[in-house]
């Protein structure tokens, strides 16, 4: 990586939307770090990006494991000395599914609290842990960008609309509230760091065909990743503390 080349870290990037975002960032000339819990799967994804002409490397990173987060930050520090882009993409549904039509085990009145805790551990607390570990490296970038991968299901305005897209579908006490919390967290980070030149936004990729919905989504991972990449490459006058899909702003 030359000194003018940007460096991006994408968590949960060995497959799905994260992998597609890594592909697209590499195609733009960035060096991409493929964050993955499994070293073999991470290296396979990085090798595939390199085979297409991109600059990519695997890094073991479990957002619920402080030791791997700290080691990842030390490795980036020693290898590159800075970080320009962080995409907090790693996330879980808890039930193993993201389709609202199938998430009956997340109904608030009957949900398993251990499931809720596990979802928040990854989707919210994991984002805090990774972001805080990477902040010293991001502060060395002339144009630091953070993208938190949220969901339309995290929009209170959409979820509470009696005529909205979720009307008639099972409610969620785990996945959707975790994304609402992530949206709120995004705003707080953006407010804290805007004076330092950070642009920090939440992204709603849409209903993307991935493993967690048995590939029932109507968007490809590449389509879902476009909004992540756009927010990761914003110019200095771009927005911060926002929530966006590929079509534009999403209501909170």
VEXNUVO-449892 format. One record per residue (C-alpha): y, x negated, z negated. Coordinates in nm, 2 decimals, always signed. Example, Ala and Ser with C-alpha at 12.3 -4.5 7.8 and 13.67 -1.06 7.14 Angstrom:
! residues 2
+--------+--------+--------+
:      Y :      X :      Z :
+--------+--------+--------+
:  -0.45 :  -1.23 :  -0.78 :
:  -0.11 :  -1.37 :  -0.71 :
+--------+--------+--------+
***
This chain:
! residues 252
+--------+--------+--------+
:      Y :      X :      Z :
+--------+--------+--------+
:  +0.00 :  +0.00 :  +0.00 :
:  +0.34 :  -0.14 :  +0.10 :
:  +0.64 :  -0.10 :  -0.13 :
:  +0.78 :  +0.18 :  +0.08 :
:  +0.46 :  +0.38 :  +0.09 :
:  +0.45 :  +0.67 :  -0.16 :
:  +0.16 :  +0.71 :  -0.40 :
:  +0.02 :  +1.05 :  -0.49 :
:  -0.24 :  +1.15 :  -0.75 :
:  -0.43 :  +1.48 :  -0.70 :
:  -0.65 :  +1.61 :  -0.98 :
:  -0.97 :  +1.79 :  -0.89 :
:  -0.94 :  +1.65 :  -0.54 :
:  -1.30 :  +1.59 :  -0.44 :
:  -1.33 :  +1.94 :  -0.28 :
:  -1.14 :  +2.26 :  -0.20 :
:  -0.77 :  +2.29 :  -0.21 :
:  -0.73 :  +1.95 :  -0.38 :
:  -0.92 :  +1.77 :  -0.11 :
:  -0.72 :  +1.95 :  +0.16 :
:  -0.40 :  +1.84 :  -0.01 :
:  -0.52 :  +1.48 :  -0.02 :
:  -0.61 :  +1.49 :  +0.35 :
:  -0.26 :  +1.62 :  +0.43 :
:  -0.07 :  +1.38 :  +0.21 :
:  -0.27 :  +1.09 :  +0.35 :
:  -0.19 :  +1.21 :  +0.71 :
:  +0.18 :  +1.19 :  +0.61 :
:  +0.13 :  +0.82 :  +0.53 :
:  +0.09 :  +0.84 :  +0.15 :
:  -0.17 :  +0.65 :  -0.05 :
:  -0.37 :  +0.92 :  -0.22 :
:  -0.57 :  +0.89 :  -0.55 :
:  -0.86 :  +1.13 :  -0.55 :
:  -0.89 :  +1.24 :  -0.91 :
:  -1.24 :  +1.37 :  -0.98 :
:  -1.47 :  +1.41 :  -1.29 :
:  -1.77 :  +1.27 :  -1.09 :
:  -1.72 :  +0.91 :  -0.97 :
:  -1.97 :  +0.96 :  -0.68 :
:  -1.81 :  +1.28 :  -0.55 :
:  -1.47 :  +1.13 :  -0.58 :
:  -1.56 :  +0.82 :  -0.38 :
:  -1.73 :  +1.03 :  -0.11 :
:  -1.41 :  +1.23 :  -0.07 :
:  -1.19 :  +0.92 :  -0.07 :
:  -1.42 :  +0.76 :  +0.19 :
:  -1.40 :  +1.06 :  +0.41 :
:  -1.02 :  +1.05 :  +0.40 :
:  -1.03 :  +0.68 :  +0.49 :
:  -1.26 :  +0.75 :  +0.77 :
:  -0.99 :  +0.97 :  +0.92 :
:  -0.74 :  +0.69 :  +0.89 :
:  -0.59 :  +0.77 :  +0.56 :
:  -0.53 :  +0.55 :  +0.26 :
:  -0.73 :  +0.69 :  -0.03 :
:  -0.91 :  +0.58 :  -0.34 :
:  -1.12 :  +0.76 :  -0.60 :
:  -1.02 :  +0.76 :  -0.97 :
:  -1.24 :  +0.91 :  -1.25 :
:  -1.03 :  +1.18 :  -1.42 :
:  -1.14 :  +1.47 :  -1.64 :
:  -0.83 :  +1.66 :  -1.75 :
:  -1.00 :  +1.76 :  -2.07 :
:  -1.10 :  +1.40 :  -2.16 :
:  -0.82 :  +1.20 :  -2.31 :
:  -1.01 :  +0.87 :  -2.25 :
:  -1.04 :  +0.92 :  -1.88 :
:  -0.67 :  +1.02 :  -1.86 :
:  -0.55 :  +0.72 :  -2.04 :
:  -0.78 :  +0.49 :  -1.83 :
:  -0.65 :  +0.65 :  -1.51 :
:  -0.29 :  +0.58 :  -1.62 :
:  -0.37 :  +0.22 :  -1.71 :
:  -0.54 :  +0.17 :  -1.37 :
:  -0.25 :  +0.31 :  -1.18 :
:  -0.01 :  +0.10 :  -1.38 :
:  -0.21 :  -0.22 :  -1.31 :
:  -0.27 :  -0.14 :  -0.95 :
:  +0.05 :  +0.01 :  -0.83 :
:  +0.31 :  +0.01 :  -1.11 :
:  +0.44 :  +0.36 :  -1.04 :
:  +0.35 :  +0.71 :  -0.92 :
:  +0.56 :  +0.92 :  -0.68 :
:  +0.37 :  +1.25 :  -0.67 :
:  +0.14 :  +1.43 :  -0.92 :
:  -0.04 :  +1.74 :  -0.81 :
:  -0.21 :  +1.91 :  -1.11 :
:  -0.47 :  +2.09 :  -0.91 :
:  -0.78 :  +2.08 :  -1.13 :
:  -0.86 :  +2.42 :  -1.28 :
:  -1.14 :  +2.66 :  -1.38 :
:  -1.18 :  +3.03 :  -1.39 :
:  -1.40 :  +3.04 :  -1.69 :
:  -1.64 :  +3.30 :  -1.54 :
:  -1.71 :  +3.07 :  -1.24 :
:  -1.53 :  +3.32 :  -1.02 :
:  -1.17 :  +3.37 :  -0.92 :
:  -1.21 :  +3.70 :  -0.73 :
:  -1.05 :  +3.97 :  -0.94 :
:  -1.30 :  +4.22 :  -0.82 :
:  -1.58 :  +4.02 :  -0.98 :
:  -1.41 :  +3.90 :  -1.30 :
:  -1.54 :  +4.18 :  -1.52 :
:  -1.63 :  +3.93 :  -1.79 :
:  -1.26 :  +3.86 :  -1.84 :
:  -1.16 :  +4.21 :  -1.94 :
:  -0.93 :  +4.16 :  -2.25 :
:  -1.12 :  +4.40 :  -2.48 :
:  -1.45 :  +4.24 :  -2.43 :
:  -1.38 :  +3.88 :  -2.33 :
:  -1.55 :  +3.59 :  -2.50 :
:  -1.28 :  +3.39 :  -2.68 :
:  -1.46 :  +3.06 :  -2.62 :
:  -1.42 :  +3.13 :  -2.25 :
:  -1.05 :  +3.18 :  -2.29 :
:  -1.01 :  +2.86 :  -2.49 :
:  -1.20 :  +2.66 :  -2.23 :
:  -0.99 :  +2.80 :  -1.95 :
:  -0.67 :  +2.72 :  -2.13 :
:  -0.80 :  +2.37 :  -2.22 :
:  -0.83 :  +2.29 :  -1.85 :
:  -0.56 :  +2.50 :  -1.69 :
:  -0.28 :  +2.45 :  -1.94 :
:  -0.35 :  +2.18 :  -2.20 :
:  -0.51 :  +1.95 :  -1.93 :
:  -0.19 :  +1.97 :  -1.73 :
:  +0.02 :  +1.87 :  -2.03 :
:  -0.22 :  +1.58 :  -2.11 :
:  -0.22 :  +1.44 :  -1.75 :
:  +0.15 :  +1.50 :  -1.69 :
:  +0.26 :  +1.32 :  -2.01 :
:  +0.03 :  +1.03 :  -1.94 :
:  +0.17 :  +0.99 :  -1.59 :
:  +0.54 :  +1.04 :  -1.68 :
:  +0.61 :  +0.67 :  -1.74 :
:  +0.48 :  +0.59 :  -1.39 :
:  +0.66 :  +0.88 :  -1.23 :
:  +0.99 :  +0.77 :  -1.39 :
:  +0.96 :  +0.45 :  -1.18 :
:  +0.97 :  +0.65 :  -0.86 :
:  +1.30 :  +0.71 :  -0.68 :
:  +1.19 :  +1.06 :  -0.60 :
:  +0.93 :  +1.19 :  -0.85 :
:  +0.76 :  +1.52 :  -0.76 :
:  +0.52 :  +1.73 :  -0.97 :
:  +0.33 :  +2.03 :  -0.83 :
:  +0.13 :  +2.26 :  -1.07 :
:  -0.13 :  +2.47 :  -0.88 :
:  -0.09 :  +2.82 :  -1.01 :
:  -0.20 :  +3.16 :  -0.87 :
:  -0.05 :  +3.49 :  -0.76 :
:  -0.26 :  +3.62 :  -1.05 :
:  -0.02 :  +3.45 :  -1.29 :
:  +0.28 :  +3.65 :  -1.17 :
:  +0.37 :  +3.91 :  -1.44 :
:  +0.58 :  +4.10 :  -1.18 :
:  +0.29 :  +4.13 :  -0.94 :
:  +0.02 :  +4.20 :  -1.21 :
:  +0.23 :  +4.47 :  -1.37 :
:  +0.32 :  +4.66 :  -1.05 :
:  +0.12 :  +4.98 :  -1.05 :
:  +0.13 :  +4.97 :  -0.67 :
:  +0.06 :  +4.60 :  -0.64 :
:  -0.23 :  +4.41 :  -0.49 :
:  -0.42 :  +4.40 :  -0.82 :
:  -0.41 :  +4.77 :  -0.89 :
:  -0.76 :  +4.90 :  -0.96 :
:  -0.91 :  +4.56 :  -1.01 :
:  -1.05 :  +4.43 :  -1.34 :
:  -0.80 :  +4.28 :  -1.58 :
:  -0.81 :  +3.92 :  -1.70 :
:  -0.77 :  +3.76 :  -2.04 :
:  -0.85 :  +3.41 :  -1.93 :
:  -0.77 :  +3.29 :  -1.58 :
:  -0.46 :  +3.49 :  -1.50 :
:  -0.29 :  +3.44 :  -1.84 :
:  -0.36 :  +3.07 :  -1.81 :
:  -0.17 :  +3.06 :  -1.48 :
:  +0.11 :  +3.26 :  -1.64 :
:  +0.13 :  +3.00 :  -1.91 :
:  +0.12 :  +2.73 :  -1.65 :
:  +0.42 :  +2.88 :  -1.48 :
:  +0.61 :  +2.89 :  -1.80 :
:  +0.52 :  +2.53 :  -1.87 :
:  +0.64 :  +2.43 :  -1.52 :
:  +0.98 :  +2.57 :  -1.60 :
:  +1.00 :  +2.38 :  -1.93 :
:  +0.91 :  +2.05 :  -1.77 :
:  +1.15 :  +2.11 :  -1.48 :
:  +1.44 :  +2.19 :  -1.73 :
:  +1.36 :  +1.87 :  -1.93 :
:  +1.34 :  +1.63 :  -1.64 :
:  +1.58 :  +1.77 :  -1.37 :
:  +1.85 :  +1.52 :  -1.48 :
:  +1.61 :  +1.24 :  -1.41 :
:  +1.57 :  +1.35 :  -1.05 :
:  +1.23 :  +1.52 :  -1.09 :
:  +1.15 :  +1.82 :  -0.88 :
:  +0.88 :  +2.03 :  -1.05 :
:  +0.74 :  +2.35 :  -0.92 :
:  +0.44 :  +2.58 :  -0.93 :
:  +0.24 :  +2.67 :  -0.62 :
:  +0.04 :  +2.98 :  -0.53 :
:  -0.21 :  +2.88 :  -0.26 :
:  -0.33 :  +3.23 :  -0.20 :
:  -0.69 :  +3.36 :  -0.18 :
:  -0.86 :  +3.05 :  -0.04 :
:  -1.23 :  +3.02 :  +0.04 :
:  -1.37 :  +2.78 :  -0.21 :
:  -1.68 :  +2.73 :  -0.42 :
:  -1.55 :  +2.93 :  -0.71 :
:  -1.52 :  +3.25 :  -0.50 :
:  -1.84 :  +3.19 :  -0.30 :
:  -1.60 :  +3.12 :  +0.00 :
:  -1.49 :  +3.48 :  +0.01 :
:  -1.12 :  +3.39 :  +0.05 :
:  -0.95 :  +3.46 :  +0.37 :
:  -0.75 :  +3.14 :  +0.38 :
:  -0.89 :  +2.79 :  +0.45 :
:  -0.84 :  +2.51 :  +0.20 :
:  -0.61 :  +2.35 :  +0.45 :
:  -0.40 :  +2.66 :  +0.47 :
:  -0.39 :  +2.69 :  +0.09 :
:  -0.28 :  +2.33 :  +0.06 :
:  +0.02 :  +2.36 :  +0.28 :
:  +0.25 :  +2.48 :  +0.00 :
:  +0.13 :  +2.21 :  -0.24 :
:  +0.22 :  +1.94 :  +0.02 :
:  +0.55 :  +2.10 :  +0.10 :
:  +0.65 :  +2.10 :  -0.27 :
:  +0.52 :  +1.74 :  -0.31 :
:  +0.74 :  +1.62 :  -0.03 :
:  +1.07 :  +1.80 :  -0.11 :
:  +1.39 :  +1.63 :  -0.02 :
:  +1.64 :  +1.55 :  -0.31 :
:  +1.82 :  +1.88 :  -0.26 :
:  +1.49 :  +2.08 :  -0.29 :
:  +1.42 :  +2.34 :  -0.55 :
:  +1.29 :  +2.28 :  -0.90 :
:  +1.16 :  +2.52 :  -1.17 :
:  +1.03 :  +2.75 :  -0.90 :
:  +0.72 :  +2.94 :  -0.80 :
:  +0.62 :  +2.93 :  -0.44 :
:  +0.36 :  +3.04 :  -0.19 :
:  +0.34 :  +2.94 :  +0.18 :
:  +0.56 :  +3.25 :  +0.25 :
:  +0.84 :  +3.15 :  +0.00 :
:  +0.93 :  +3.23 :  -0.36 :
:  +0.68 :  +3.43 :  -0.57 :
:  +0.82 :  +3.66 :  -0.84 :
:  +0.75 :  +3.54 :  -1.20 :
+--------+--------+--------+
***
